[in-house]
Every structure is written in C-alpha cells, then in structure tokens.
Amino acid sequence: MRQKIQTMITSKIKLKLLPGFIQKAKKAYIRDSGSGSGRIGLILDFKKLEEKKSLFEFYGPAEYSKEDLKLVICGPRKEIVDSSFPAILDPSEISIGGKFDSEEITDFLNEKFDFLICYFSENCLPGILLAARSAARLKIGNSPDNFEVFDLEIEAENAEVFQQEALKYLEILKK
C-alpha cells in the first residue's frame, strides 16, 4: 500500500514537471538541416489506437520502406494489449528528472529522422516530451500544439484526415 501511494505521488509530481522539461528540451533543440536520413519517426498515444492504425502504414504513401519507419506508442505498458510494438513509452519510465529510462526510447532518440509524425488523442505530455527531444528535419503533429514543438500543426477530426493532410504537406516540401 505504501509503495502504491508513493508511486501515485511520484506520478503526480512528474506530471506537474513535464511541461517544464518540454520547454527546456524545445530550447535545447537544434534542427538538423543536413541531408536526409531516409527515416520517419512516428509517435502515437495508446488511446483509441485502433482508430490510428492507418498511420502505421504512413511510410508507403510517403515513399519510404517499412524498415525506415520507427514507431513509439505512448501509454502504460500494462494497458497496451499488443505487446509486439517495438517501442513503448510508459510514463512511469520517465525519471523524476525528466530522463527516459527505457533503452528502446533512448534508441529512438539516437535516430535522426527526415520527418517526425505525432498524433495524440489528447494532450500526451510524455509523447510531446519525446517529440521535443527527437532529432528531425521536420516535426508534424496534430492540433493543439500547446508547447509549439511541431513545425507543422494539422487540425484534423481523425487520423485518416491527419495522414492525408500530412502527406500533402510532405509532397509540397519535397518539391
């Protein structure tokens, strides 16, 4: 019981600290303007994940191979039914100092992406922190972007419309 109370307190403290970590990461971020890496990063929250499955195939219409897509699902591991996802960002695996404790998330952060695509059902602070710390030439996310992490913010009523709009912008930017 004592452990559970301590965990709840720690979680609430971390939740209060995450906006500051996001702002700090945003200020420290230096955009990589070098040549393309040929990779796409995709960060999704686990809520209503079934509705976001179309985004798992984003690489095809964007003219990348499946191997070039690196996916992270944000949410508690115990609530994510499909454990086959290569990387899960569990909020409990973020230290009180804002560091990611998971090796799979550290590996994601060590990648350089041409595009980072983020789609969240709601304000997903762990996902936004990961996006703020990720190296990408262009960061695309859905509205609202309360922390101004994304270079391109798309307002869409669902994941399919978001994907269509993101692909339109990518096509324009490739020209």
C-alpha positions in Angstrom: 0.0 0.0 0.0 2.8 2.4 0.9 4.5 1.7 -2.4 1.3 2.4 -4.3 0.8 5.8 -2.6 4.5 6.7 -3.2 4.1 5.8 -6.9 0.9 7.9 -7.1 2.7 10.9 -5.6 5.7 10.5 -7.8 3.4 10.2 -10.9 1.6 13.4 -10.0 4.8 15.3 -9.4 6.2 14.1 -12.7 3.0 15.2 -14.5 3.5 18.7 -13.0 7.2 18.8 -14.0 6.8 17.6 -17.6 5.7 21.0 -19.1 9.0 22.5 -17.8 11.0 19.6 -19.3 9.3 20.1 -22.6 10.1 23.8 -22.7 13.7 23.0 -21.7 14.0 20.4 -24.5 12.5 22.7 -27.0 15.0 25.4 -26.2 17.9 23.0 -26.4 16.8 21.5 -29.7 19.0 22.2 -32.7 17.4 21.4 -36.1 19.4 19.1 -38.3 19.5 20.8 -41.7 21.8 18.2 -43.3 20.9 15.7 -45.9 18.0 13.4 -45.3 18.3 10.3 -43.2 15.7 8.3 -45.1 13.8 7.6 -41.9 10.4 8.5 -40.4 9.6 8.6 -36.7 6.0 8.1 -35.6 4.8 8.8 -32.1 1.2 7.8 -31.1 -0.6 7.6 -27.8 -2.4 4.4 -27.0 -5.9 5.9 -26.6 -8.2 4.9 -29.4 -5.2 3.2 -31.0 -7.4 1.1 -33.3 -8.5 4.4 -35.0 -4.9 5.3 -35.7 -3.8 2.0 -37.3 -3.8 3.7 -40.7 -0.8 5.8 -39.6 1.2 2.5 -39.1 1.3 2.4 -43.0 2.4 6.1 -43.3 5.8 5.0 -44.8 4.2 3.7 -48.1 2.4 6.8 -49.3 5.3 8.9 -48.1 7.6 6.7 -50.4 9.7 5.2 -47.6 10.2 1.5 -46.9 8.6 -0.2 -43.8 12.1 -0.6 -42.3 12.5 3.2 -42.4 9.6 3.8 -40.0 10.3 3.8 -36.3 7.2 3.7 -34.1 6.7 4.6 -30.5 3.4 4.0 -28.6 2.9 6.2 -25.5 1.0 4.7 -22.6 1.2 2.4 -19.6 2.6 -1.0 -20.7 0.0 -2.8 -18.7 -2.8 -1.2 -20.7 -1.3 -1.7 -24.1 -2.7 -5.1 -25.2 -0.5 -5.6 -28.3 3.0 -6.1 -26.8 4.5 -6.5 -30.3 5.2 -2.8 -30.7 8.9 -2.2 -31.0 8.9 0.7 -28.6 6.5 1.7 -25.8 6.9 4.9 -23.8 5.5 4.2 -20.4 5.1 7.4 -18.4 6.4 5.5 -15.3 9.7 5.0 -17.2 10.4 8.8 -17.2 12.5 9.7 -14.2 11.6 12.5 -11.8 14.3 14.5 -13.6 12.7 14.0 -17.0 15.0 11.4 -18.4 13.8 8.3 -20.3 14.7 5.1 -18.5 13.8 2.8 -21.4 16.6 1.6 -23.8 14.1 1.4 -26.7 13.2 5.1 -26.2 16.9 6.0 -25.9 17.5 4.2 -29.2 14.6 6.2 -30.7 16.2 9.5 -29.5 19.5 8.5 -31.1 17.9 8.3 -34.5 17.8 11.2 -37.0 14.5 11.5 -38.9 13.5 13.3 -42.1 10.1 13.6 -40.6 8.6 13.0 -37.1 4.9 12.4 -37.2 2.9 12.8 -33.9 -0.7 12.1 -33.4 -2.3 12.2 -30.0 -5.9 11.8 -28.9 -5.3 14.3 -26.1 -2.5 16.2 -24.5 0.0 13.4 -24.2 2.9 15.1 -22.2 5.3 12.1 -22.4 4.8 11.9 -26.2 5.3 15.7 -26.5 8.5 15.5 -24.4 9.8 12.7 -26.7 8.9 14.7 -29.8 10.7 17.8 -28.3 13.9 15.8 -27.7 13.8 13.9 -31.0 16.1 14.9 -33.9 14.0 15.5 -37.1 14.3 17.9 -40.0 10.5 18.4 -39.8 8.1 17.7 -36.9 4.5 17.3 -37.8 1.7 16.9 -35.2 -1.9 17.3 -34.6 -3.6 20.3 -33.1 -3.5 21.6 -30.5 0.3 22.1 -30.1 0.3 23.9 -26.8 4.1 23.8 -26.5 4.9 24.8 -30.1 7.0 21.7 -30.6 5.8 20.9 -34.1 7.0 22.8 -37.2 3.7 21.9 -38.8 0.4 21.6 -36.8 -2.5 19.9 -38.6 -6.1 20.3 -37.4 -8.0 17.1 -38.4 -11.0 15.3 -37.0 -9.4 11.9 -37.3 -6.2 10.0 -38.0 -7.0 9.3 -41.7 -7.7 13.0 -42.4 -4.5 13.9 -40.5 -2.5 11.4 -42.6 -3.9 12.8 -45.9 -3.0 16.3 -44.9 0.4 15.4 -43.7 1.1 13.6 -47.0 0.0 16.7 -48.9 2.5 18.9 -47.0 5.3 16.3 -47.4 4.7 16.3 -51.2 4.9 20.1 -51.3 8.1 20.1 -49.2 9.8 17.5 -51.4 9.5 19.9 -54.4 
